[in-house]
Every structure is written in structure tokens, then in C-alpha cells.
């Protein structure tokens, strides 16, 4: 591409490596097909590469997501066990006897929202209440093991 230096005495042209004028036309006018993309959209190869990258990233994130879900359930289980044990102790102090089941806590108004669901079984009838000892204890009815290797039923 050449540009005029603007001197009337000298008609020299300067060649530059870049151009604002479309290629193929020295006079600066575009031809009919210039400036248009010949095809629109993405090629199949481009789509396959993007899909592969997204799947790789998703595969890398899944184990982290699964561990986060288990930790959240463990946190809910700890909180539920702590709350129910405190309520069992309060019931025992108030009534001078230990509850025989968690339903006793609901009937007496200690568990106002009802018995909570076990986060690992998804049901509220799987809690195990150990009434043999003087301090009554509540455990999860789940057979699964925690991230640290202990069974949830021993928490």
C-alpha cells in the first residue's frame, strides 16, 4: 500500500506495512465481496474443543463439589445431634426422667418443629435413641462412614 506524501514537487509514494484501505483495491474502494465473512458461526472442530475443555473443567470440579456436599451434611448432623442431646438433657432435668423416644420431646414441646430429618438417610424415623444409660444419647441411623472414617452411627 502506498500513500502520497503530499508534496507537489515530488510525487513519491511511501509504502507502509499496515493499511486502512481494504486489500485488493488501490483506489480505496471496496469490491463487492470484500469485507464480508465467507462463513458464519463456529466450525465443528472449534465446538468440539470448547466442549472438551468444559467437560475437563467439570470433571475436575466434581470431586470438590461432592466433598463439599458431604461436609455440609456432616455439619447439619453435628448440629442436629448437639441440639437433640441438649433437649434430652433439658427434658430429663425438667421431668425428672429421661425421654423414652424423640416423640416424647415433640409431645412435651421441646422439639417444636418436629423431629428433624437425618441428613444422610433423609428420614426422621431413623434416629437411634440409647435409653439404657442414665444419660440418654441420640445417634444417626445411617450406616455410612464419615470423611474421617468413623461411622455416623457412632457420633
Secondary structure, DSSP 8 states (H G I E B T S, - for coil): -EEE---SS---EEE-S--SS-TT-TTS---TTTTS-SS-S--HHHHHHHHHHHHHHHHHHHHHHHHHHHHHHHHHHHHHHHHHHHHHHHHHHHHSS--SSHHHHHHTTSSTT-S---TTT--SS--EEE-SSSS-EEE-----B-TTS-BGGG-
